[in-house]
Amino acid sequence: MMPSPFPPACTALRALALALLTLAPTAWAEKADRSKPMEVLADKSGSADLQNQVSRFSGNVVITQGTMVIKADRMEVRLTPDGFHVGTAWGAPGAPVSYRQKRDGVDEHVEGLAERVEFDGKTEVMRFIGNSVVRRVRGSETVDEITGALITWNHGSEQFSVQGGTPTAANPGGRVRAVLSPRPAASGATR
């Protein structure tokens, strides 16, 4: 069986990384998503170059696999010689790439937005590039949020890094920002 075009981590954004591991129960993205078929929809075009092992889609691209949904203006996925997929998704002006997936075993989702998203199935790394935001959402409430110019998720080691960047209208200081909610107290715990 060929590995999914998205790393298990991408199929997960497992938990909100190392910092969030201490704040949230250990529950990753829906494990069942990996075994679900992947559907790719695009308004303008789709092509596959079998000799070079590359597929391209453009125009309101929507990728769905189980609870995972990625939306982008265009996307390119390459199959490496060792059977893994690497890819890039690009947003359009005013319409960034979006990512959303349910976490496993809890009623929460992980959501991400960026101008560009890169993923590598072999290294299990996902990079949100340009005006990046990643959130852990419970119902309609944002529980944790991380923003920066570049957010790198290493799903194999369950760690993230975030970097600031050039100041923009939305982020005049170009700073990194993290808002992390405290973990709910256990029943019967005293303070």
ZAVO-694767 format. One record per residue (C-alpha): residue in one letter; x, y, z; residue number from 1. Coordinates in pm, 1 decimal. Layout:
residues N
(pt 'A' (X Y Z) NUM)
...
***
This chain:
residues 191
(pt 'M' (0.0 0.0 0.0) 1)
(pt 'M' (136.6 341.7 -98.8) 2)
(pt 'P' (175.1 603.4 178.0) 3)
(pt 'S' (-82.2 883.7 186.3) 4)
(pt 'P' (11.8 1201.5 -3.8) 5)
(pt 'F' (-3.5 1375.7 332.4) 6)
(pt 'P' (214.2 1276.6 625.9) 7)
(pt 'P' (38.3 1117.8 922.0) 8)
(pt 'A' (126.6 1439.2 1094.0) 9)
(pt 'C' (-39.2 1644.1 827.0) 10)
(pt 'T' (-322.8 1401.2 854.2) 11)
(pt 'A' (-309.6 1505.1 1209.8) 12)
(pt 'L' (-133.3 1823.7 1300.7) 13)
(pt 'R' (-119.2 1581.7 1584.7) 14)
(pt 'A' (-141.9 1809.1 1884.1) 15)
(pt 'L' (-56.7 2167.8 1908.6) 16)
(pt 'A' (305.4 2072.0 1929.4) 17)
(pt 'L' (544.2 2041.3 2217.6) 18)
(pt 'A' (409.8 2331.7 2421.8) 19)
(pt 'L' (54.8 2212.4 2384.0) 20)
(pt 'L' (140.7 1856.8 2481.9) 21)
(pt 'T' (164.9 1980.2 2837.8) 22)
(pt 'L' (-162.8 2169.6 2810.2) 23)
(pt 'A' (-391.4 1926.6 2630.6) 24)
(pt 'P' (-481.0 1561.9 2676.1) 25)
(pt 'T' (-278.9 1325.6 2459.4) 26)
(pt 'A' (-512.8 1293.7 2162.7) 27)
(pt 'W' (-392.8 1328.8 1805.5) 28)
(pt 'A' (-578.2 1371.9 1477.7) 29)
(pt 'E' (-829.1 1114.7 1369.7) 30)
(pt 'K' (-622.4 799.6 1318.8) 31)
(pt 'A' (-891.3 658.2 1090.3) 32)
(pt 'D' (-830.1 941.3 840.4) 33)
(pt 'R' (-512.8 771.3 713.4) 34)
(pt 'S' (-709.9 475.0 580.5) 35)
(pt 'K' (-978.4 685.0 410.9) 36)
(pt 'P' (-970.4 763.9 38.4) 37)
(pt 'M' (-844.5 1105.6 -61.4) 38)
(pt 'E' (-1057.0 1322.7 -288.7) 39)
(pt 'V' (-916.8 1620.6 -481.5) 40)
(pt 'L' (-1150.2 1873.8 -645.1) 41)
(pt 'A' (-1040.0 2171.8 -857.9) 42)
(pt 'D' (-1229.5 2430.0 -1064.3) 43)
(pt 'K' (-971.4 2503.1 -1334.2) 44)
(pt 'S' (-737.1 2214.5 -1401.0) 45)
(pt 'G' (-573.8 1894.6 -1289.0) 46)
(pt 'S' (-285.9 1708.7 -1448.4) 47)
(pt 'A' (-65.1 1410.7 -1376.4) 48)
(pt 'D' (280.0 1353.5 -1525.8) 49)
(pt 'L' (332.0 981.4 -1466.2) 50)
(pt 'Q' (690.8 979.8 -1595.4) 51)
(pt 'N' (800.2 1252.0 -1352.0) 52)
(pt 'Q' (553.4 1147.5 -1077.6) 53)
(pt 'V' (397.8 1492.7 -1028.8) 54)
(pt 'S' (32.3 1602.7 -1010.7) 55)
(pt 'R' (-91.1 1961.0 -1028.9) 56)
(pt 'F' (-432.1 2109.8 -953.3) 57)
(pt 'S' (-552.0 2470.3 -973.3) 58)
(pt 'G' (-858.4 2680.0 -905.9) 59)
(pt 'N' (-1032.5 2646.3 -571.4) 60)
(pt 'V' (-857.6 2317.4 -487.4) 61)
(pt 'V' (-1022.9 2118.4 -207.1) 62)
(pt 'I' (-856.3 1804.7 -70.5) 63)
(pt 'T' (-1055.2 1585.0 166.1) 64)
(pt 'Q' (-943.3 1270.9 349.2) 65)
(pt 'G' (-1169.4 1168.5 637.5) 66)
(pt 'T' (-1193.7 1471.8 866.1) 67)
(pt 'M' (-895.4 1646.4 703.2) 68)
(pt 'V' (-974.7 1930.6 461.3) 69)
(pt 'I' (-715.3 2145.6 281.3) 70)
(pt 'K' (-826.5 2435.1 60.5) 71)
(pt 'A' (-587.9 2620.4 -171.1) 72)
(pt 'D' (-575.1 2812.6 -496.8) 73)
(pt 'R' (-331.2 2561.2 -644.7) 74)
(pt 'M' (-131.7 2258.0 -540.5) 75)
(pt 'E' (151.6 2035.0 -661.3) 76)
(pt 'V' (228.1 1686.3 -526.1) 77)
(pt 'R' (534.3 1477.6 -617.7) 78)
(pt 'L' (591.6 1109.0 -551.1) 79)
(pt 'T' (950.4 1046.1 -438.6) 80)
(pt 'P' (1144.2 739.4 -560.5) 81)
(pt 'D' (1098.8 578.2 -217.5) 82)
(pt 'G' (718.2 610.1 -236.0) 83)
(pt 'F' (649.0 918.5 -23.3) 84)
(pt 'H' (465.4 1231.9 -127.9) 85)
(pt 'V' (591.4 1588.3 -95.8) 86)
(pt 'G' (381.1 1881.9 -192.7) 87)
(pt 'T' (310.8 2250.3 -185.6) 88)
(pt 'A' (-22.3 2431.2 -166.8) 89)
(pt 'W' (-49.7 2802.5 -252.2) 90)
(pt 'G' (-317.9 3048.6 -155.6) 91)
(pt 'A' (-442.1 3340.1 -362.4) 92)
(pt 'P' (-433.6 3709.9 -263.4) 93)
(pt 'G' (-680.1 3746.5 22.3) 94)
(pt 'A' (-745.2 3368.2 30.6) 95)
(pt 'P' (-472.5 3178.2 219.2) 96)
(pt 'V' (-431.7 2800.4 221.3) 97)
(pt 'S' (-650.5 2655.0 496.4) 98)
(pt 'Y' (-614.8 2328.4 684.4) 99)
(pt 'R' (-863.2 2168.9 928.2) 100)
(pt 'Q' (-874.1 1827.0 1092.0) 101)
(pt 'K' (-1048.7 1668.9 1390.1) 102)
(pt 'R' (-828.6 1552.3 1676.1) 103)
(pt 'D' (-856.0 1186.4 1775.6) 104)
(pt 'G' (-1066.1 1104.8 2080.1) 105)
(pt 'V' (-1167.7 1461.7 2168.8) 106)
(pt 'D' (-1419.9 1711.0 2035.2) 107)
(pt 'E' (-1152.5 1945.6 1898.4) 108)
(pt 'H' (-1011.8 2048.5 1562.2) 109)
(pt 'V' (-676.5 2188.0 1453.6) 110)
(pt 'E' (-695.1 2467.8 1198.8) 111)
(pt 'G' (-416.4 2641.1 1008.6) 112)
(pt 'L' (-388.6 2929.0 761.0) 113)
(pt 'A' (-88.1 3045.4 558.6) 114)
(pt 'E' (4.1 3192.1 222.1) 115)
(pt 'R' (179.1 2864.2 138.4) 116)
(pt 'V' (187.0 2518.6 299.0) 117)
(pt 'E' (457.7 2258.2 229.3) 118)
(pt 'F' (445.8 1898.3 345.6) 119)
(pt 'D' (685.2 1604.5 333.2) 120)
(pt 'G' (544.2 1256.0 387.9) 121)
(pt 'K' (880.9 1099.8 467.4) 122)
(pt 'T' (1001.8 1345.0 731.8) 123)
(pt 'E' (646.7 1412.1 858.7) 124)
(pt 'V' (708.7 1785.9 848.8) 125)
(pt 'M' (448.2 2045.1 755.8) 126)
(pt 'R' (546.4 2411.2 708.5) 127)
(pt 'F' (298.9 2700.6 719.3) 128)
(pt 'I' (473.0 2989.1 539.1) 129)
(pt 'G' (369.9 3355.3 527.7) 130)
(pt 'N' (120.9 3511.4 770.3) 131)
(pt 'S' (76.7 3174.8 941.8) 132)
(pt 'V' (-179.7 3094.3 1209.6) 133)
(pt 'V' (-244.6 2754.7 1371.7) 134)
(pt 'R' (-529.0 2707.4 1622.7) 135)
(pt 'R' (-671.0 2435.3 1843.9) 136)
(pt 'V' (-1048.9 2481.6 1842.1) 137)
(pt 'R' (-1309.6 2330.9 2075.3) 138)
(pt 'G' (-1658.9 2383.5 1933.2) 139)
(pt 'S' (-1647.2 2745.9 1816.8) 140)
(pt 'E' (-1395.1 2851.3 2083.4) 141)
(pt 'T' (-1025.7 2896.6 2001.5) 142)
(pt 'V' (-835.7 2723.4 2281.3) 143)
(pt 'D' (-476.6 2785.9 2163.4) 144)
(pt 'E' (-336.7 2999.0 1882.1) 145)
(pt 'I' (13.5 3041.9 1738.0) 146)
(pt 'T' (103.4 3305.0 1478.5) 147)
(pt 'G' (422.0 3391.0 1292.1) 148)
(pt 'A' (583.6 3416.7 952.4) 149)
(pt 'L' (675.7 3046.1 956.0) 150)
(pt 'I' (532.6 2763.7 1166.2) 151)
(pt 'T' (707.8 2427.7 1123.4) 152)
(pt 'W' (542.3 2114.9 1259.1) 153)
(pt 'N' (750.0 1799.9 1297.9) 154)
(pt 'H' (483.8 1542.1 1356.7) 155)
(pt 'G' (725.0 1253.9 1410.0) 156)
(pt 'S' (885.0 1424.3 1711.0) 157)
(pt 'E' (564.6 1611.8 1801.5) 158)
(pt 'Q' (743.4 1947.5 1812.3) 159)
(pt 'F' (689.5 2282.7 1647.6) 160)
(pt 'S' (886.5 2597.1 1590.5) 161)
(pt 'V' (759.0 2941.0 1502.1) 162)
(pt 'Q' (952.6 3233.2 1355.8) 163)
(pt 'G' (868.5 3599.3 1317.2) 164)
(pt 'G' (921.0 3791.2 1000.2) 165)
(pt 'T' (883.5 4113.8 812.3) 166)
(pt 'P' (628.2 4348.0 966.9) 167)
(pt 'T' (289.3 4353.2 790.1) 168)
(pt 'A' (-35.1 4547.3 839.8) 169)
(pt 'A' (-176.7 4251.4 1033.8) 170)
(pt 'N' (143.0 4213.6 1239.8) 171)
(pt 'P' (323.1 4551.4 1249.7) 172)
(pt 'G' (605.2 4419.2 1469.3) 173)
(pt 'G' (658.3 4098.6 1269.7) 174)
(pt 'R' (652.5 3918.8 1603.5) 175)
(pt 'V' (577.2 3560.1 1701.0) 176)
(pt 'R' (265.3 3521.8 1914.2) 177)
(pt 'A' (130.2 3228.7 2114.4) 178)
(pt 'V' (-186.5 3222.6 2322.7) 179)
(pt 'L' (-200.0 2899.9 2521.9) 180)
(pt 'S' (-496.0 2815.6 2745.4) 181)
(pt 'P' (-439.5 2639.0 3076.7) 182)
(pt 'R' (-523.3 2273.0 3092.3) 183)
(pt 'P' (-856.2 2212.2 3269.4) 184)
(pt 'A' (-809.7 2096.6 3628.2) 185)
(pt 'A' (-870.7 1726.2 3689.0) 186)
(pt 'S' (-1191.8 1639.5 3876.1) 187)
(pt 'G' (-1140.1 1651.0 4249.6) 188)
(pt 'A' (-798.2 1818.6 4220.5) 189)
(pt 'T' (-708.1 2077.7 4479.7) 190)
(pt 'R' (-504.8 2387.3 4415.7) 191)
***
